[in-house]
Amino acid sequence: MQSRAAFAACLFAVLAVLPGIASAQGGERPALVEVDEVIVEPLAQTAPVIGRMVARQRGTVASLTRGPVARVTVEVGDRVREGDVLVELARDRLEETVNAAEAAVKRQRAALGTARSQLDLAQQELERLERLQESPAFSQARYDDKLREVQTARARVGEAQAAIAAAEADKRLAEIDLDLGVIKAPYNGVVIEKHTVRGAYANIGDSMVTLLNIEELEIEADVPARLLAGLDSGRLVSFQIGDDGVRYDAVVRAQIPEENALTKTRAVRFVPAIADDVLHGKLAPGATVTVRIPVGERRDVVTVHKDAILPQGGDSVFVVTDGKAEPRSVELGAAVGRRFIVKSGLEPGDVVVVMGNERLRPGQPVTTGGPPAPQGGDAGGDAGGGESDAGGQNGSDKTAKSGANAG
């Protein structure tokens, strides 16, 4: 029994000194961690304002002539392009109106020819009488009658010319009515309502279909008057669709110069600055979006990734220096997206541990899967005590990580 107790005591002593020997010989295994770089980025505070998508073109397509409806070529929900046929009116009566107008033009041209012939004849006789003025056979009364006849013939030619102009105008109107009998889409859009059917009679101004242009959407938001100062035309802002956190750019187009006396807001129009196919796949007129209205001017701030912060006993981080993790106390400001503003304790370019830092010891060697690759970008904070998030486009995480978490 005594020998067993002595052996156990010796074994315990050996095990107790082994870690010290290994540490002294530099044999401690480095911890595998992920790191991120402390960066400088622009900070722009924003205030969220609820907006809605509106279509710049929406309305009824009306008939500009009259006649029975022969064919309706679209249904509700159909997408049409500018120039596509929507409704056709019966064309037989319109075509006959054009034919009648053409006949009237020909008749007036014939009348003009007759009037010119009469004028030519009267002028010839007047010239013959003028040559006889020195002859005893000259009659002043006959000369005066012929002069009035020439003037009358000239007036008839003028009337015939005016009649031709009127007939040609009637013909053009008839041709326009014939063309207007085919009612076409004035712009790209979607048919959202039909107002006529085959067999109905269309008068001028009657609604045929309601068309909505979904390719030219804008955002309209009622912005508080105190936030209007920075919303000049052309100012770039961001907006979000739903709660997915993805941000898109929009440009201020105009402020509507009318203030709501109850809410102290003005309507502002924004034009989305993203590809049409992206926008139209996500939004429709009437959809709700959140517009981030700038508050104040942008400024540069130093930020650190949220995952680097250890809150035990005050905020601190592990900074990687010469392959070892050294603790450092930091003073933090507001959150901006997935990062915190650093008031003191860190400098741009410092490399901090963002994963595996919970189990690190001061001075412990660390290794990463590769050098940190920080990504800069705009940071944005919501003003007024709201939740803060990154203001870079698409809300991208600015963390550049490498390696895998220490097991």
Beta strands, then each sheet from edge to edge (+ up, - down):
strand 1: 31-32
strand 2: 34-37
strand 3: 39-55
strand 4: 58-62
strand 5: 67-72
strand 6: 79-80
strand 7: 85-89
strand 8: 182-184
strand 9: 189-194
strand 10: 201-202
strand 11: 207-212
strand 12: 217-224
strand 13: 236-241
strand 14: 247-260
strand 15: 265-272
strand 16: 288-305
strand 17: 316-321
strand 18: 324-329
strand 19: 331-336
strand 20: 339-344
strand 21: 351-355
strand 22: 364-367
strand 23: 379-382
sheet 1: 1+ 22+ 18- 17+
sheet 2: 2+ 21-
sheet 3: 19+ 20- 16+ 3- 12+ 15- 14+ 13-
sheet 4: 19+ 20- 16+ 3- 23-
sheet 5: 4+ 11- 9+ 6-
sheet 6: 8+ 7- 5+ 10-
end
